[in-house]
């Protein structure tokens, strides 16, 4: 429930920034800036998973 609320709030902020964007380069920056944290977190989560999987196989 809380995640969907945060997502809805973020979507409205992104849409507002897109409408007020001076040019298309700014729009691209907004999209990259809004999705990049999630991609980085997913990468970190995968790295931790991979590390723990290898460690278990060695035991």
C-alpha distance matrix in Angstrom:
0.0 3.8 5.5 5.4 6.4 8.9 10.0 10.8 12.6 14.4 15.5 17.1 18.8 20.2 21.4 23.1 24.8 25.9 27.5 29.3 30.4 34.2 34.6 33.1 33.4 31.0 28.4 28.8 28.4 25.1 23.7 25.1 23.9 20.3 20.1 22.6 20.4 18.1 21.4 22.9 20.2 20.4 24.1 24.1 21.9 24.4 27.3 26.3 25.8 29.2 30.9 29.8 30.8 34.2 34.7 34.1 36.6 39.2 39.1
3.8 0.0 3.8 5.5 5.1 6.3 8.6 10.0 10.7 12.4 14.3 15.7 16.8 18.4 20.2 21.5 22.8 24.5 26.2 27.5 28.6 32.3 32.9 31.6 31.6 29.0 26.8 27.2 26.3 23.1 22.1 23.2 21.5 18.1 18.4 20.5 18.0 16.3 19.8 20.9 18.2 19.1 22.7 22.3 20.6 23.5 26.1 25.0 25.0 28.4 29.8 29.0 30.3 33.6 33.9 33.7 36.3 38.7 38.7
5.5 3.8 0.0 3.8 5.4 5.2 6.1 8.6 10.0 10.5 12.2 14.5 15.4 16.3 18.3 20.1 21.1 22.4 24.5 26.0 26.6 30.3 30.6 28.9 28.8 26.5 24.1 24.2 23.5 20.4 19.0 20.0 18.7 15.1 15.0 17.2 14.9 12.8 16.3 17.7 15.1 15.7 19.4 19.4 17.8 20.4 23.2 22.5 22.5 25.7 27.3 26.8 28.0 31.1 31.7 31.7 34.1 36.5 36.8
5.4 5.5 3.8 0.0 3.8 5.4 4.9 6.1 8.6 9.7 10.4 12.4 14.3 15.1 16.4 18.4 19.9 20.8 22.6 24.5 25.4 29.2 29.4 27.8 28.2 25.9 23.2 23.6 23.4 20.1 18.6 20.2 19.2 15.5 15.5 18.3 16.7 14.5 17.8 19.8 17.7 17.9 21.6 22.1 20.5 22.8 25.8 25.4 25.1 28.2 30.1 29.7 30.5 33.7 34.6 34.5 36.6 39.3 39.7
6.4 5.1 5.4 3.8 0.0 3.8 5.4 5.2 6.3 8.6 9.9 11.0 12.6 14.4 15.6 16.9 18.7 20.1 21.6 23.1 24.4 28.2 28.9 27.8 28.2 25.5 23.1 24.0 23.4 19.9 19.1 20.9 19.4 15.8 16.7 19.4 17.6 16.2 19.7 21.3 19.3 20.2 23.7 24.0 22.8 25.3 28.0 27.6 27.7 30.8 32.5 32.1 33.3 36.4 37.1 37.1 39.4 41.9 42.2
8.9 6.3 5.2 5.4 3.8 0.0 3.8 5.5 5.1 6.1 8.6 10.1 10.7 12.3 14.3 15.5 16.6 18.3 20.2 21.4 22.3 26.0 26.7 25.6 25.6 22.8 20.7 21.4 20.4 17.0 16.4 17.9 16.1 12.6 13.7 16.1 14.1 13.1 16.8 18.1 16.4 17.6 21.0 21.2 20.4 23.1 25.5 25.3 25.8 28.7 30.3 30.2 31.6 34.5 35.2 35.5 37.9 40.1 40.6
10.0 8.6 6.1 4.9 5.4 3.8 0.0 3.8 5.5 5.1 6.1 8.8 9.9 10.4 12.2 14.2 15.3 16.3 18.4 20.1 20.7 24.4 24.7 23.2 23.4 21.0 18.5 19.0 18.6 15.2 13.9 15.7 14.6 10.9 11.4 14.5 13.3 11.8 15.0 17.1 15.8 16.4 19.8 20.7 19.9 22.1 24.8 25.0 25.2 27.9 29.8 29.9 31.0 33.8 34.9 35.2 37.3 39.7 40.5
10.8 10.0 8.6 6.1 5.2 5.5 3.8 0.0 3.8 5.4 5.1 6.4 8.7 9.9 10.6 12.4 14.4 15.4 16.8 18.7 19.9 23.7 24.3 23.1 23.8 21.3 18.6 19.8 19.7 16.1 15.1 17.6 16.6 12.9 14.1 17.4 16.6 15.3 18.4 20.6 19.5 20.1 23.5 24.4 23.7 25.8 28.5 28.8 28.9 31.6 33.6 33.7 34.6 37.5 38.6 38.9 40.9 43.4 44.2
12.6 10.7 10.0 8.6 6.3 5.1 5.5 3.8 0.0 3.8 5.5 5.4 6.4 8.8 10.1 10.8 12.6 14.4 15.7 17.0 18.4 22.2 23.2 22.5 23.0 20.0 17.8 19.3 18.7 14.9 14.9 17.2 15.5 12.2 14.2 17.1 16.0 15.6 19.0 20.6 19.6 20.9 24.1 24.7 24.4 26.8 29.2 29.3 30.0 32.7 34.3 34.6 35.9 38.6 39.5 40.0 42.2 44.4 45.2
14.4 12.4 10.5 9.7 8.6 6.1 5.1 5.4 3.8 0.0 3.8 5.5 5.1 6.2 8.6 9.9 10.6 12.3 14.4 15.5 16.2 19.9 20.6 19.6 19.8 16.9 14.8 15.9 15.1 11.4 11.3 13.5 11.8 8.4 10.6 13.5 12.8 12.6 15.7 17.5 17.0 18.3 21.2 22.1 22.1 24.4 26.6 27.1 27.9 30.3 32.0 32.6 33.9 36.4 37.5 38.3 40.3 42.4 43.4
15.5 14.3 12.2 10.4 9.9 8.6 6.1 5.1 5.5 3.8 0.0 3.8 5.4 5.1 6.1 8.5 9.9 10.5 12.4 14.4 15.1 18.9 19.3 18.0 18.8 16.3 13.5 14.9 15.0 11.4 10.5 13.5 12.8 9.4 11.1 14.6 14.7 14.1 16.7 19.0 18.9 19.6 22.4 23.9 23.8 25.6 28.1 28.9 29.4 31.6 33.6 34.3 35.2 37.7 39.1 39.8 41.5 43.9 45.0
17.1 15.7 14.5 12.4 11.0 10.1 8.8 6.4 5.4 5.5 3.8 0.0 3.8 5.5 5.1 6.1 8.6 9.8 10.6 12.5 14.1 17.9 18.9 18.3 19.5 16.6 14.1 16.3 16.3 12.6 12.7 15.9 14.9 12.0 14.3 17.6 17.6 17.4 20.1 22.3 22.1 23.1 25.9 27.2 27.2 29.2 31.6 32.3 32.9 35.2 37.1 37.7 38.8 41.3 42.6 43.3 45.1 47.4 48.5
18.8 16.8 15.4 14.3 12.6 10.7 9.9 8.7 6.4 5.1 5.4 3.8 0.0 3.8 5.5 5.1 6.2 8.6 10.0 10.7 12.1 15.8 17.1 16.8 17.4 14.2 12.4 14.6 13.8 10.1 11.2 14.0 12.3 10.0 13.1 15.8 15.8 16.4 19.1 20.7 20.9 22.4 24.9 25.9 26.4 28.6 30.5 31.4 32.4 34.5 36.2 37.1 38.4 40.7 41.8 42.8 44.7 46.8 48.0
20.2 18.4 16.3 15.1 14.4 12.3 10.4 9.9 8.8 6.2 5.1 5.5 3.8 0.0 3.8 5.4 5.1 6.1 8.7 10.0 10.3 14.0 14.6 13.7 14.3 11.5 9.1 11.1 10.9 7.1 7.7 10.9 10.0 7.8 10.7 13.5 14.4 14.9 17.0 19.0 19.7 20.8 23.1 24.6 25.3 27.0 29.0 30.3 31.1 33.0 34.8 36.0 37.0 39.2 40.7 41.7 43.4 45.4 46.9
21.4 20.2 18.3 16.4 15.6 14.3 12.2 10.6 10.1 8.6 6.1 5.1 5.5 3.8 0.0 3.8 5.4 5.0 6.3 8.8 9.8 13.6 14.2 13.5 15.1 12.5 9.7 12.3 13.0 9.7 9.9 13.6 13.4 11.3 13.7 16.8 17.9 18.1 20.0 22.3 23.0 23.8 26.1 27.9 28.4 29.9 32.1 33.4 34.1 35.9 37.9 39.0 39.9 42.1 43.7 44.7 46.2 48.4 49.9
23.1 21.5 20.1 18.4 16.9 15.5 14.2 12.4 10.8 9.9 8.5 6.1 5.1 5.4 3.8 0.0 3.8 5.4 5.2 6.4 8.6 12.2 13.8 14.1 15.6 12.5 10.7 13.9 13.9 10.6 12.1 15.5 14.5 13.0 16.0 18.7 19.5 20.3 22.4 24.3 25.0 26.2 28.5 29.9 30.6 32.4 34.4 35.6 36.5 38.4 40.2 41.3 42.4 44.6 46.0 47.1 48.8 50.8 52.2
24.8 22.8 21.1 19.9 18.7 16.6 15.3 14.4 12.6 10.6 9.9 8.6 6.2 5.1 5.4 3.8 0.0 3.8 5.5 5.1 5.9 9.6 11.1 11.5 12.3 9.0 7.7 10.9 10.5 7.5 9.8 12.8 11.8 11.1 14.4 16.5 17.7 19.0 20.8 22.4 23.5 25.0 26.8 28.2 29.4 31.1 32.7 34.2 35.3 37.0 38.7 40.1 41.3 43.2 44.6 46.0 47.6 49.4 51.0
25.9 24.5 22.4 20.8 20.1 18.3 16.3 15.4 14.4 12.3 10.5 9.8 8.6 6.1 5.0 5.4 3.8 0.0 3.8 5.5 5.1 8.7 9.2 8.8 10.6 8.1 5.7 9.1 10.1 7.6 8.9 12.3 12.5 11.9 14.4 16.8 18.7 19.5 20.8 22.9 24.3 25.2 27.0 28.9 30.0 31.2 33.1 34.8 35.7 37.1 39.1 40.6 41.5 43.3 45.1 46.3 47.7 49.7 51.4
27.5 26.2 24.5 22.6 21.6 20.2 18.4 16.8 15.7 14.4 12.4 10.6 10.0 8.7 6.3 5.2 5.5 3.8 0.0 3.8 5.6 8.7 10.0 10.6 13.0 10.7 8.9 12.5 13.6 11.3 12.7 16.2 16.2 15.4 18.1 20.6 22.3 23.0 24.5 26.6 27.9 28.8 30.7 32.5 33.5 34.8 36.8 38.4 39.2 40.7 42.7 44.2 45.0 47.0 48.7 49.9 51.3 53.3 55.0
29.3 27.5 26.0 24.5 23.1 21.4 20.1 18.7 17.0 15.5 14.4 12.5 10.7 10.0 8.8 6.4 5.1 5.5 3.8 0.0 3.8 6.4 9.0 10.8 12.4 9.6 9.2 13.0 13.1 11.2 13.6 16.6 16.0 15.9 19.0 21.0 22.5 23.9 25.4 27.0 28.4 29.8 31.4 33.0 34.3 35.8 37.4 39.0 40.2 41.7 43.4 45.0 46.1 47.9 49.4 50.8 52.3 54.2 55.9
30.4 28.6 26.6 25.4 24.4 22.3 20.7 19.9 18.4 16.2 15.1 14.1 12.1 10.3 9.8 8.6 5.9 5.1 5.6 3.8 0.0 3.8 5.5 7.3 8.7 6.0 6.1 9.8 10.1 9.1 11.6 14.1 14.0 14.6 17.4 19.0 21.1 22.6 23.6 25.1 27.0 28.3 29.5 31.3 32.9 34.1 35.6 37.5 38.7 39.9 41.6 43.4 44.5 46.0 47.7 49.3 50.6 52.4 54.2
34.2 32.3 30.3 29.2 28.2 26.0 24.4 23.7 22.2 19.9 18.9 17.9 15.8 14.0 13.6 12.2 9.6 8.7 8.7 6.4 3.8 0.0 3.8 7.2 8.4 6.8 8.3 11.4 11.7 11.8 14.4 16.4 16.4 17.7 20.3 21.5 23.7 25.5 26.2 27.5 29.8 31.1 31.9 33.8 35.6 36.7 37.9 40.0 41.4 42.3 43.9 46.0 47.0 48.4 50.1 51.9 53.1 54.7 56.7
34.6 32.9 30.6 29.4 28.9 26.7 24.7 24.3 23.2 20.6 19.3 18.9 17.1 14.6 14.2 13.8 11.1 9.2 10.0 9.0 5.5 3.8 0.0 3.8 5.6 5.7 6.8 9.2 10.4 11.3 13.1 14.9 15.8 17.2 19.3 20.4 23.1 24.7 24.9 26.5 28.9 29.9 30.5 32.7 34.6 35.3 36.5 38.9 40.1 40.8 42.6 44.8 45.5 46.8 48.8 50.5 51.4 53.1 55.3
33.1 31.6 28.9 27.8 27.8 25.6 23.2 23.1 22.5 19.6 18.0 18.3 16.8 13.7 13.5 14.1 11.5 8.8 10.6 10.8 7.3 7.2 3.8 0.0 3.8 5.4 5.0 6.3 8.7 9.9 10.7 12.5 14.1 15.5 16.9 18.1 21.2 22.4 22.2 24.1 26.7 27.2 27.9 30.3 32.0 32.5 33.9 36.4 37.4 37.9 39.9 42.1 42.7 43.9 46.1 47.7 48.5 50.3 52.6
33.4 31.6 28.8 28.2 28.2 25.6 23.4 23.8 23.0 19.8 18.8 19.5 17.4 14.3 15.1 15.6 12.3 10.6 13.0 12.4 8.7 8.4 5.6 3.8 0.0 3.8 5.4 5.1 6.3 8.7 10.1 10.7 12.2 14.3 15.7 16.2 19.3 21.0 20.5 21.9 24.8 25.6 25.8 28.1 30.2 30.7 31.7 34.3 35.6 35.9 37.7 40.1 40.8 41.8 43.9 45.8 46.6 48.1 50.5
31.0 29.0 26.5 25.9 25.5 22.8 21.0 21.3 20.0 16.9 16.3 16.6 14.2 11.5 12.5 12.5 9.0 8.1 10.7 9.6 6.0 6.8 5.7 5.4 3.8 0.0 3.8 5.4 5.0 6.2 8.8 9.9 10.3 12.2 14.5 15.2 17.7 19.7 19.9 21.1 23.6 24.8 25.4 27.4 29.4 30.3 31.4 33.6 35.0 35.8 37.4 39.6 40.6 41.8 43.6 45.4 46.5 48.1 50.2
28.4 26.8 24.1 23.2 23.1 20.7 18.5 18.6 17.8 14.8 13.5 14.1 12.4 9.1 9.7 10.7 7.7 5.7 8.9 9.2 6.1 8.3 6.8 5.0 5.4 3.8 0.0 3.8 5.4 5.1 6.3 8.7 9.8 10.7 12.6 14.1 16.8 18.1 18.4 20.3 22.5 23.3 24.3 26.5 28.1 28.9 30.4 32.6 33.6 34.5 36.4 38.4 39.2 40.6 42.6 44.2 45.2 47.0 49.1
28.8 27.2 24.2 23.6 24.0 21.4 19.0 19.8 19.3 15.9 14.9 16.3 14.6 11.1 12.3 13.9 10.9 9.1 12.5 13.0 9.8 11.4 9.2 6.3 5.1 5.4 3.8 0.0 3.8 5.4 5.2 6.2 8.5 10.0 10.9 11.9 15.1 16.3 15.9 17.8 20.4 21.0 21.5 24.0 25.7 26.2 27.6 30.0 31.1 31.7 33.6 35.8 36.4 37.7 39.8 41.5 42.3 44.1 46.3
28.4 26.3 23.5 23.4 23.4 20.4 18.6 19.7 18.7 15.1 15.0 16.3 13.8 10.9 13.0 13.9 10.5 10.1 13.6 13.1 10.1 11.7 10.4 8.7 6.3 5.0 5.4 3.8 0.0 3.8 5.5 5.2 5.9 8.4 10.1 10.3 13.1 15.1 15.0 16.2 18.8 20.0 20.4 22.4 24.5 25.3 26.3 28.6 30.1 30.8 32.4 34.6 35.6 36.8 38.6 40.5 41.5 43.1 45.2
25.1 23.1 20.4 20.1 19.9 17.0 15.2 16.1 14.9 11.4 11.4 12.6 10.1 7.1 9.7 10.6 7.5 7.6 11.3 11.2 9.1 11.8 11.3 9.9 8.7 6.2 5.1 5.4 3.8 0.0 3.8 5.5 5.1 6.1 8.7 10.0 12.1 13.8 14.6 16.1 18.1 19.4 20.5 22.2 23.9 25.1 26.5 28.4 29.7 30.9 32.5 34.4 35.5 37.0 38.7 40.3 41.6 43.3 45.2
23.7 22.1 19.0 18.6 19.1 16.4 13.9 15.1 14.9 11.3 10.5 12.7 11.2 7.7 9.9 12.1 9.8 8.9 12.7 13.6 11.6 14.4 13.1 10.7 10.1 8.8 6.3 5.2 5.5 3.8 0.0 3.8 5.5 5.2 6.3 8.4 11.1 11.8 12.3 14.4 16.4 17.1 18.3 20.5 21.9 22.8 24.5 26.5 27.5 28.5 30.5 32.3 33.1 34.7 36.6 38.0 39.2 41.1 43.0
25.1 23.2 20.0 20.2 20.9 17.9 15.7 17.6 17.2 13.5 13.5 15.9 14.0 10.9 13.6 15.5 12.8 12.3 16.2 16.6 14.1 16.4 14.9 12.5 10.7 9.9 8.7 6.2 5.2 5.5 3.8 0.0 3.8 5.5 5.4 5.7 9.0 10.4 10.0 11.7 14.3 15.0 15.7 17.9 19.7 20.4 21.7 24.0 25.2 26.0 27.8 29.9 30.7 32.0 33.9 35.6 36.7 38.4 40.5
23.9 21.5 18.7 19.2 19.4 16.1 14.6 16.6 15.5 11.8 12.8 14.9 12.3 10.0 13.4 14.5 11.8 12.5 16.2 16.0 14.0 16.4 15.8 14.1 12.2 10.3 9.8 8.5 5.9 5.1 5.5 3.8 0.0 3.8 5.7 5.4 7.4 9.8 10.5 11.3 13.4 15.1 15.9 17.4 19.3 20.7 21.8 23.6 25.2 26.4 27.8 29.7 31.0 32.4 33.9 35.7 37.1 38.6 40.5
20.3 18.1 15.1 15.5 15.8 12.6 10.9 12.9 12.2 8.4 9.4 12.0 10.0 7.8 11.3 13.0 11.1 11.9 15.4 15.9 14.6 17.7 17.2 15.5 14.3 12.2 10.7 10.0 8.4 6.1 5.2 5.5 3.8 0.0 3.8 5.8 6.9 8.1 9.8 11.3 12.6 14.0 15.7 17.2 18.4 20.0 21.6 23.1 24.4 25.9 27.6 29.1 30.3 32.1 33.5 35.0 36.5 38.3 40.0
20.1 18.4 15.0 15.5 16.7 13.7 11.4 14.1 14.2 10.6 11.1 14.3 13.1 10.7 13.7 16.0 14.4 14.4 18.1 19.0 17.4 20.3 19.3 16.9 15.7 14.5 12.6 10.9 10.1 8.7 6.3 5.4 5.7 3.8 0.0 3.8 5.7 5.5 6.5 8.9 10.3 10.9 12.6 14.6 15.7 16.9 18.7 20.5 21.4 22.8 24.7 26.2 27.1 29.0 30.7 32.0 33.4 35.3 37.1
22.6 20.5 17.2 18.3 19.4 16.1 14.5 17.4 17.1 13.5 14.6 17.6 15.8 13.5 16.8 18.7 16.5 16.8 20.6 21.0 19.0 21.5 20.4 18.1 16.2 15.2 14.1 11.9 10.3 10.0 8.4 5.7 5.4 5.8 3.8 0.0 3.8 5.4 5.1 6.2 8.6 9.9 10.6 12.4 14.2 15.3 16.5 18.5 19.9 21.0 22.5 24.5 25.6 27.1 28.7 30.4 31.7 33.3 35.2
20.4 18.0 14.9 16.7 17.6 14.1 13.3 16.6 16.0 12.8 14.7 17.6 15.8 14.4 17.9 19.5 17.7 18.7 22.3 22.5 21.1 23.7 23.1 21.2 19.3 17.7 16.8 15.1 13.1 12.1 11.1 9.0 7.4 6.9 5.7 3.8 0.0 3.8 5.5 5.1 6.2 8.6 9.9 10.6 12.3 14.2 15.3 16.6 18.3 19.9 21.1 22.7 24.3 25.9 27.1 28.7 30.5 32.0 33.6
18.1 16.3 12.8 14.5 16.2 13.1 11.8 15.3 15.6 12.6 14.1 17.4 16.4 14.9 18.1 20.3 19.0 19.5 23.0 23.9 22.6 25.5 24.7 22.4 21.0 19.7 18.1 16.3 15.1 13.8 11.8 10.4 9.8 8.1 5.5 5.4 3.8 0.0 3.8 5.4 5.1 6.1 8.6 9.9 10.5 12.2 14.2 15.4 16.4 18.2 19.9 21.2 22.3 24.4 25.8 27.0 28.6 30.6 32.1
21.4 19.8 16.3 17.8 19.7 16.8 15.0 18.4 19.0 15.7 16.7 20.1 19.1 17.0 20.0 22.4 20.8 20.8 24.5 25.4 23.6 26.2 24.9 22.2 20.5 19.9 18.4 15.9 15.0 14.6 12.3 10.0 10.5 9.8 6.5 5.1 5.5 3.8 0.0 3.8 5.5 5.1 6.2 8.7 9.9 10.6 12.3 14.4 15.3 16.4 18.3 20.1 20.9 22.5 24.4 25.8 27.0 28.9 30.8
22.9 20.9 17.7 19.8 21.3 18.1 17.1 20.6 20.6 17.5 19.0 22.3 20.7 19.0 22.3 24.3 22.4 22.9 26.6 27.0 25.1 27.5 26.5 24.1 21.9 21.1 20.3 17.8 16.2 16.1 14.4 11.7 11.3 11.3 8.9 6.2 5.1 5.4 3.8 0.0 3.8 5.4 5.1 6.2 8.6 9.9 10.6 12.5 14.2 15.3 16.5 18.5 19.9 21.2 22.6 24.5 25.9 27.4 29.2
20.2 18.2 15.1 17.7 19.3 16.4 15.8 19.5 19.6 17.0 18.9 22.1 20.9 19.7 23.0 25.0 23.5 24.3 27.9 28.4 27.0 29.8 28.9 26.7 24.8 23.6 22.5 20.4 18.8 18.1 16.4 14.3 13.4 12.6 10.3 8.6 6.2 5.1 5.5 3.8 0.0 3.8 5.4 5.1 6.1 8.6 9.8 10.6 12.2 14.2 15.3 16.6 18.2 20.1 21.2 22.6 24.5 26.1 27.5
20.4 19.1 15.7 17.9 20.2 17.6 16.4 20.1 20.9 18.3 19.6 23.1 22.4 20.8 23.8 26.2 25.0 25.2 28.8 29.8 28.3 31.1 29.9 27.2 25.6 24.8 23.3 21.0 20.0 19.4 17.1 15.0 15.1 14.0 10.9 9.9 8.6 6.1 5.1 5.4 3.8 0.0 3.8 5.5 5.1 6.2 8.6 10.0 10.5 12.2 14.2 15.4 16.3 18.3 20.0 21.1 22.6 24.6 26.2
24.1 22.7 19.4 21.6 23.7 21.0 19.8 23.5 24.1 21.2 22.4 25.9 24.9 23.1 26.1 28.5 26.8 27.0 30.7 31.4 29.5 31.9 30.5 27.9 25.8 25.4 24.3 21.5 20.4 20.5 18.3 15.7 15.9 15.7 12.6 10.6 9.9 8.6 6.2 5.1 5.4 3.8 0.0 3.8 5.4 5.1 6.2 8.7 9.8 10.4 12.2 14.3 15.2 16.5 18.3 20.0 21.2 22.8 24.8
24.1 22.3 19.4 22.1 24.0 21.2 20.7 24.4 24.7 22.1 23.9 27.2 25.9 24.6 27.9 29.9 28.2 28.9 32.5 33.0 31.3 33.8 32.7 30.3 28.1 27.4 26.5 24.0 22.4 22.2 20.5 17.9 17.4 17.2 14.6 12.4 10.6 9.9 8.7 6.2 5.1 5.5 3.8 0.0 3.8 5.4 5.1 6.3 8.6 9.8 10.5 12.4 14.2 15.5 16.6 18.5 20.2 21.5 23.1
21.9 20.6 17.8 20.5 22.8 20.4 19.9 23.7 24.4 22.1 23.8 27.2 26.4 25.3 28.4 30.6 29.4 30.0 33.5 34.3 32.9 35.6 34.6 32.0 30.2 29.4 28.1 25.7 24.5 23.9 21.9 19.7 19.3 18.4 15.7 14.2 12.3 10.5 9.9 8.6 6.1 5.1 5.4 3.8 0.0 3.8 5.5 5.2 6.2 8.6 9.9 10.7 12.2 14.4 15.4 16.6 18.5 20.4 21.6
24.4 23.5 20.4 22.8 25.3 23.1 22.1 25.8 26.8 24.4 25.6 29.2 28.6 27.0 29.9 32.4 31.1 31.2 34.8 35.8 34.1 36.7 35.3 32.5 30.7 30.3 28.9 26.2 25.3 25.1 22.8 20.4 20.7 20.0 16.9 15.3 14.2 12.2 10.6 9.9 8.6 6.2 5.1 5.4 3.8 0.0 3.8 5.4 5.0 6.0 8.5 9.9 10.3 12.2 14.1 15.3 16.5 18.6 20.3
27.3 26.1 23.2 25.8 28.0 25.5 24.8 28.5 29.2 26.6 28.1 31.6 30.5 29.0 32.1 34.4 32.7 33.1 36.8 37.4 35.6 37.9 36.5 33.9 31.7 31.4 30.4 27.6 26.3 26.5 24.5 21.7 21.8 21.6 18.7 16.5 15.3 14.2 12.3 10.6 9.8 8.6 6.2 5.1 5.5 3.8 0.0 3.8 5.4 5.1 6.1 8.6 9.8 10.7 12.2 14.3 15.5 16.8 18.9
26.3 25.0 22.5 25.4 27.6 25.3 25.0 28.8 29.3 27.1 28.9 32.3 31.4 30.3 33.4 35.6 34.2 34.8 38.4 39.0 37.5 40.0 38.9 36.4 34.3 33.6 32.6 30.0 28.6 28.4 26.5 24.0 23.6 23.1 20.5 18.5 16.6 15.4 14.4 12.5 10.6 10.0 8.7 6.3 5.2 5.4 3.8 0.0 3.8 5.5 5.1 6.2 8.5 10.0 10.6 12.3 14.4 15.7 17.0
25.8 25.0 22.5 25.1 27.7 25.8 25.2 28.9 30.0 27.9 29.4 32.9 32.4 31.1 34.1 36.5 35.3 35.7 39.2 40.2 38.7 41.4 40.1 37.4 35.6 35.0 33.6 31.1 30.1 29.7 27.5 25.2 25.2 24.4 21.4 19.9 18.3 16.4 15.3 14.2 12.2 10.5 9.8 8.6 6.2 5.0 5.4 3.8 0.0 3.8 5.5 5.3 6.1 8.7 9.9 10.6 12.4 14.5 15.8
29.2 28.4 25.7 28.2 30.8 28.7 27.9 31.6 32.7 30.3 31.6 35.2 34.5 33.0 35.9 38.4 37.0 37.1 40.7 41.7 39.9 42.3 40.8 37.9 35.9 35.8 34.5 31.7 30.8 30.9 28.5 26.0 26.4 25.9 22.8 21.0 19.9 18.2 16.4 15.3 14.2 12.2 10.4 9.8 8.6 6.0 5.1 5.5 3.8 0.0 3.8 5.5 5.1 6.2 8.6 10.0 10.8 12.6 14.8
30.9 29.8 27.3 30.1 32.5 30.3 29.8 33.6 34.3 32.0 33.6 37.1 36.2 34.8 37.9 40.2 38.7 39.1 42.7 43.4 41.6 43.9 42.6 39.9 37.7 37.4 36.4 33.6 32.4 32.5 30.5 27.8 27.8 27.6 24.7 22.5 21.1 19.9 18.3 16.5 15.3 14.2 12.2 10.5 9.9 8.5 6.1 5.1 5.5 3.8 0.0 3.8 5.5 5.3 6.2 8.8 10.1 11.0 12.9
29.8 29.0 26.8 29.7 32.1 30.2 29.9 33.7 34.6 32.6 34.3 37.7 37.1 36.0 39.0 41.3 40.1 40.6 44.2 45.0 43.4 46.0 44.8 42.1 40.1 39.6 38.4 35.8 34.6 34.4 32.3 29.9 29.7 29.1 26.2 24.5 22.7 21.2 20.1 18.5 16.6 15.4 14.3 12.4 10.7 9.9 8.6 6.2 5.3 5.5 3.8 0.0 3.8 5.5 5.0 6.2 8.7 10.0 10.9
30.8 30.3 28.0 30.5 33.3 31.6 31.0 34.6 35.9 33.9 35.2 38.8 38.4 37.0 39.9 42.4 41.3 41.5 45.0 46.1 44.5 47.0 45.5 42.7 40.8 40.6 39.2 36.4 35.6 35.5 33.1 30.7 31.0 30.3 27.1 25.6 24.3 22.3 20.9 19.9 18.2 16.3 15.2 14.2 12.2 10.3 9.8 8.5 6.1 5.1 5.5 3.8 0.0 3.8 5.4 5.3 6.4 8.9 10.4
34.2 33.6 31.1 33.7 36.4 34.5 33.8 37.5 38.6 36.4 37.7 41.3 40.7 39.2 42.1 44.6 43.2 43.3 47.0 47.9 46.0 48.4 46.8 43.9 41.8 41.8 40.6 37.7 36.8 37.0 34.7 32.0 32.4 32.1 29.0 27.1 25.9 24.4 22.5 21.2 20.1 18.3 16.5 15.5 14.4 12.2 10.7 10.0 8.7 6.2 5.3 5.5 3.8 0.0 3.8 5.5 5.2 6.5 9.1
34.7 33.9 31.7 34.6 37.1 35.2 34.9 38.6 39.5 37.5 39.1 42.6 41.8 40.7 43.7 46.0 44.6 45.1 48.7 49.4 47.7 50.1 48.8 46.1 43.9 43.6 42.6 39.8 38.6 38.7 36.6 33.9 33.9 33.5 30.7 28.7 27.1 25.8 24.4 22.6 21.2 20.0 18.3 16.6 15.4 14.1 12.2 10.6 9.9 8.6 6.2 5.0 5.4 3.8 0.0 3.8 5.5 5.3 6.7
34.1 33.7 31.7 34.5 37.1 35.5 35.2 38.9 40.0 38.3 39.8 43.3 42.8 41.7 44.7 47.1 46.0 46.3 49.9 50.8 49.3 51.9 50.5 47.7 45.8 45.4 44.2 41.5 40.5 40.3 38.0 35.6 35.7 35.0 32.0 30.4 28.7 27.0 25.8 24.5 22.6 21.1 20.0 18.5 16.6 15.3 14.3 12.3 10.6 10.0 8.8 6.2 5.3 5.5 3.8 0.0 3.8 5.4 5.4
36.6 36.3 34.1 36.6 39.4 37.9 37.3 40.9 42.2 40.3 41.5 45.1 44.7 43.4 46.2 48.8 47.6 47.7 51.3 52.3 50.6 53.1 51.4 48.5 46.6 46.5 45.2 42.3 41.5 41.6 39.2 36.7 37.1 36.5 33.4 31.7 30.5 28.6 27.0 25.9 24.5 22.6 21.2 20.2 18.5 16.5 15.5 14.4 12.4 10.8 10.1 8.7 6.4 5.2 5.5 3.8 0.0 3.8 5.6
39.2 38.7 36.5 39.3 41.9 40.1 39.7 43.4 44.4 42.4 43.9 47.4 46.8 45.4 48.4 50.8 49.4 49.7 53.3 54.2 52.4 54.7 53.1 50.3 48.1 48.1 47.0 44.1 43.1 43.3 41.1 38.4 38.6 38.3 35.3 33.3 32.0 30.6 28.9 27.4 26.1 24.6 22.8 21.5 20.4 18.6 16.8 15.7 14.5 12.6 11.0 10.0 8.9 6.5 5.3 5.4 3.8 0.0 3.8
39.1 38.7 36.8 39.7 42.2 40.6 40.5 44.2 45.2 43.4 45.0 48.5 48.0 46.9 49.9 52.2 51.0 51.4 55.0 55.9 54.2 56.7 55.3 52.6 50.5 50.2 49.1 46.3 45.2 45.2 43.0 40.5 40.5 40.0 37.1 35.2 33.6 32.1 30.8 29.2 27.5 26.2 24.8 23.1 21.6 20.3 18.9 17.0 15.8 14.8 12.9 10.9 10.4 9.1 6.7 5.4 5.6 3.8 0.0
